[in-house]
């Protein structure tokens, strides 16, 4: 069942299905290595609804909750 990246639990893997938003957000996430079809591991949530730390392609990336809420994912096996 699809959900947004900010709804994924810590230490859970998810596959990116889609990125909602315009060309700017897609390009920015693409530069960070986040594309549809990629597998992301949720590492840690920031305190008080702060940023989240994920791992994609072996690199750790920090995303704000607003951007994370635009990334549609589904659970990876």
C-alpha positions in Angstrom: 0.0 0.0 0.0 1.6 3.3 -1.0 2.4 5.9 1.6 4.7 8.9 1.9 8.3 8.6 3.0 7.7 10.5 6.3 5.3 7.7 7.3 7.9 4.9 7.0 9.2 3.5 10.4 12.9 3.6 11.4 15.0 0.8 10.0 12.4 -0.1 7.4 13.1 -0.2 3.7 10.9 1.3 1.1 10.9 1.6 -2.7 10.2 5.0 -4.3 7.1 4.8 -6.6 6.7 8.5 -7.5 7.7 12.0 -6.6 4.8 14.5 -6.3 5.8 18.0 -7.3 7.2 20.1 -10.0 10.4 19.8 -12.0 12.4 21.7 -9.4 11.8 19.2 -6.6 12.3 16.2 -8.9 15.6 17.7 -10.1 16.8 18.4 -6.5 16.0 14.9 -5.3 17.6 13.5 -8.5 20.8 15.3 -7.6 20.6 13.6 -4.2 20.3 10.3 -5.9 16.6 9.7 -5.2 14.7 8.5 -8.2 11.5 6.3 -8.8 12.5 2.7 -8.4 15.2 3.3 -5.8 15.2 1.5 -2.4 15.5 3.8 0.6 16.3 2.8 4.2 14.8 5.0 6.9 17.5 5.5 9.5 16.3 8.1 12.0 13.7 10.8 12.7 14.7 14.2 14.0 13.2 15.3 17.3 10.0 17.4 17.4 9.1 16.6 13.8 12.5 17.6 12.6 14.4 16.3 9.5 14.7 12.6 8.7 17.9 10.7 7.9 17.7 8.1 5.1 20.2 5.9 3.2 20.0 5.7 -0.6 22.7 4.0 -2.8 25.0 3.7 0.3 24.9 7.4 1.1 23.2 9.1 4.0 20.9 12.0 3.1 18.9 14.3 5.3 15.5 15.5 4.1 13.0 17.9 5.6 9.5 16.5 6.4 7.9 18.7 3.7 10.0 17.1 1.0 9.7 13.6 2.5 5.9 14.0 2.3 6.1 14.4 -1.5 7.9 11.1 -2.0 5.5 8.2 -2.5 6.9 4.8 -1.5 5.8 1.3 -0.8 7.3 -1.3 1.5 10.3 -3.2 0.0 10.9 -6.9 0.6 
